[in-house]
């Protein structure tokens, strides 16, 4: 499932929590982007905890498949 639980159907615009729309069976994508703040007070700690910049951290980042959905 995507990072956000709330999903929106690309075909009919219905909202839901699954990967497929209950109404039309179309693909669902995240309804809203993840919150971001330029004044991230805990960012340094979070990056340290996740060891960003060390080793293979970039290999665990989510990527987009050819259909534009998160893997």
PEMO-V209179 format. One record per backbone hydrogen bond with DSSP energy under -1.0 kcal/mol. CO is the residue of the C=O (numbers start at 1). NH is the residue of the N-H. E is the energy in kcal/mol with one decimal. If there is no record, write none. Layout:
CO&NH&E  CO&NH&E
//
This chain:
6&31&-2.2  7&16&-2.2  8&29&-2.4  14&9&-3.1  16&7&-3.2  19&28&-2.1  26&21&-2.7  27&10&-2.3  29&8&-3.3  42&46&-2.5  43&47&-2.7  44&48&-2.1  45&49&-2.7  46&50&-2.3  47&52&-2.6  51&54&-1.9  56&59&-1.4  57&60&-1.1  63&71&-1.8  65&68&-2.4  69&65&-2.4
//
